[in-house]
Amino acid sequence: MITSLMSQRMRAGTVALAACLLGAAAGTASAATSTADDSADVRTMRVSYGDLNLATEQGSRALHTRLESAARAVCAPEDGRNLAEVAAARACEARAIAQAVKDVHSPMLAANRVQG
């Protein structure tokens, strides 16, 4: 059921960017959804790309930019002066973007991720 729902969403041109945040490491207090493991929170943001042609470099770069922006939003450190929180946020962003790129199943998007 989850797979078919995810396939329907992908065809509709959206991807859910999910960032798994460890409460203490990332310094975040709230989350949109809790996981089964109470020590971790998951924040998600839906990123639309139905208006983009992912078969083109321009379209895939535009989606990658959207994913980066969404990752910054969901992984933002609570205190930007705390270097540990900032480092955890950057790692969170990288994981969230990598998973979203994987979920889209676009060779061009994956190639743009590697190149830039």
SESEMAR-670849 format. One record per residue (C-alpha): residue number from 1; residue in three letters; x, y, z. Coordinates in steps of 0.02 Angstrom, whole numbers, plus 50000, padded with zeros to 5 digits. Each point is the difference from the previous one (the first is absolute). Layout:
+-----+-----+-------+-------+-------+
|   i |  aa |  east | north |    up |
+-----+-----+-------+-------+-------+
| NUM | ala |     X |     Y |     Z |
...
+-----+-----+-------+-------+-------+
This chain:
+-----+-----+-------+-------+-------+
|   i |  aa |  east | north |    up |
+-----+-----+-------+-------+-------+
|   1 | met | 50000 | 50000 | 50000 |
|   2 | ile | 50138 | 50123 | 50045 |
|   3 | thr | 50094 | 49957 | 49840 |
|   4 | ser | 49848 | 50027 | 49890 |
|   5 | leu | 49958 | 50163 | 50090 |
|   6 | met | 50179 | 50058 | 49977 |
|   7 | ser | 49994 | 49955 | 49816 |
|   8 | gln | 49841 | 50100 | 49979 |
|   9 | arg | 50080 | 50150 | 50083 |
|  10 | met | 50155 | 49988 | 49892 |
|  11 | arg | 49894 | 49996 | 49843 |
|  12 | ala | 49907 | 50152 | 50064 |
|  13 | gly | 50164 | 50095 | 50008 |
|  14 | thr | 50031 | 50016 | 50186 |
|  15 | val | 50128 | 49928 | 50117 |
|  16 | ala | 49998 | 50004 | 50188 |
|  17 | leu | 50165 | 50060 | 50066 |
|  18 | ala | 50023 | 49918 | 50169 |
|  19 | ala | 50135 | 50041 | 50123 |
|  20 | cys | 50031 | 49887 | 50147 |
|  21 | leu | 50057 | 50108 | 50142 |
|  22 | leu | 50069 | 49939 | 50164 |
|  23 | gly | 49924 | 50119 | 50126 |
|  24 | ala | 50158 | 50030 | 50100 |
|  25 | ala | 50122 | 50001 | 49855 |
|  26 | ala | 49903 | 50121 | 49891 |
|  27 | gly | 49930 | 50102 | 50143 |
|  28 | thr | 49823 | 49996 | 49935 |
|  29 | ala | 49853 | 50001 | 50117 |
|  30 | ser | 49854 | 49963 | 49886 |
|  31 | ala | 49964 | 49890 | 49850 |
|  32 | ala | 49856 | 49972 | 49883 |
|  33 | thr | 49997 | 49812 | 50025 |
|  34 | ser | 50076 | 49885 | 50129 |
|  35 | thr | 50074 | 49833 | 49952 |
|  36 | ala | 49977 | 49836 | 50093 |
|  37 | asp | 50166 | 50037 | 50084 |
|  38 | asp | 49966 | 50140 | 50123 |
|  39 | ser | 50182 | 50056 | 49997 |
|  40 | ala | 49984 | 50066 | 49822 |
|  41 | asp | 49886 | 50124 | 49915 |
|  42 | val | 49958 | 50010 | 49816 |
|  43 | arg | 49958 | 50163 | 49916 |
|  44 | thr | 49934 | 49998 | 49825 |
|  45 | met | 49967 | 50126 | 49864 |
|  46 | arg | 49915 | 49964 | 49836 |
|  47 | val | 50095 | 50064 | 49848 |
|  48 | ser | 49904 | 50016 | 49837 |
|  49 | tyr | 50082 | 49976 | 49832 |
|  50 | gly | 49856 | 49965 | 49883 |
|  51 | asp | 50043 | 50159 | 49906 |
|  52 | leu | 50178 | 49942 | 49964 |
|  53 | asn | 50069 | 49888 | 49863 |
|  54 | leu | 50123 | 49889 | 50093 |
|  55 | ala | 50068 | 49933 | 49836 |
|  56 | thr | 50087 | 50168 | 49976 |
|  57 | glu | 50147 | 50069 | 50096 |
|  58 | gln | 49905 | 50162 | 50034 |
|  59 | gly | 49851 | 49908 | 50074 |
|  60 | ser | 50104 | 49885 | 50108 |
|  61 | arg | 50105 | 50145 | 50065 |
|  62 | ala | 49842 | 50095 | 50043 |
|  63 | leu | 49936 | 49852 | 50101 |
|  64 | his | 50167 | 49980 | 50086 |
|  65 | thr | 49992 | 50183 | 50051 |
|  66 | arg | 49825 | 49973 | 50069 |
|  67 | leu | 50060 | 49848 | 50097 |
|  68 | glu | 50146 | 50097 | 50073 |
|  69 | ser | 49883 | 50139 | 50056 |
|  70 | ala | 49879 | 49877 | 50079 |
|  71 | ala | 50143 | 49908 | 50087 |
|  72 | arg | 50063 | 50164 | 50074 |
|  73 | ala | 49824 | 50034 | 50066 |
|  74 | val | 49971 | 49830 | 50079 |
|  75 | cys | 50176 | 49979 | 50068 |
|  76 | ala | 50030 | 50177 | 50064 |
|  77 | pro | 50094 | 50007 | 50164 |
|  78 | glu | 49909 | 50078 | 50146 |
|  79 | asp | 50154 | 50101 | 50046 |
|  80 | gly | 50108 | 50051 | 49852 |
|  81 | arg | 50139 | 50049 | 50119 |
|  82 | asn | 50017 | 49822 | 50066 |
|  83 | leu | 50129 | 49918 | 49887 |
|  84 | ala | 49945 | 49824 | 50046 |
|  85 | glu | 49821 | 50042 | 49948 |
|  86 | val | 50059 | 50080 | 49839 |
|  87 | ala | 50105 | 49847 | 49958 |
|  88 | ala | 49854 | 49884 | 50039 |
|  89 | ala | 49886 | 50107 | 49891 |
|  90 | arg | 50121 | 49989 | 49852 |
|  91 | ala | 50009 | 49811 | 50018 |
|  92 | cys | 49810 | 49993 | 50012 |
|  93 | glu | 49985 | 50103 | 49840 |
|  94 | ala | 50118 | 49885 | 49906 |
|  95 | arg | 49906 | 49843 | 50055 |
|  96 | ala | 49829 | 50075 | 49960 |
|  97 | ile | 50054 | 50057 | 49826 |
|  98 | ala | 50082 | 49833 | 49961 |
|  99 | gln | 49843 | 49905 | 50049 |
| 100 | ala | 49885 | 50116 | 49902 |
| 101 | val | 50109 | 49985 | 49845 |
| 102 | lys | 49995 | 49811 | 50018 |
| 103 | asp | 49810 | 50003 | 50020 |
| 104 | val | 49973 | 50098 | 49839 |
| 105 | his | 50089 | 49868 | 49893 |
| 106 | ser | 50068 | 50124 | 49874 |
| 107 | pro | 50171 | 49964 | 49924 |
| 108 | met | 50021 | 50183 | 49951 |
| 109 | leu | 49960 | 50060 | 50177 |
| 110 | ala | 50121 | 49874 | 50073 |
| 111 | ala | 50135 | 50058 | 49879 |
| 112 | asn | 49973 | 50182 | 50049 |
| 113 | arg | 50013 | 49952 | 50183 |
| 114 | val | 50172 | 49926 | 49970 |
| 115 | gln | 50062 | 50143 | 49892 |
| 116 | gly | 49937 | 50147 | 50098 |
+-----+-----+-------+-------+-------+
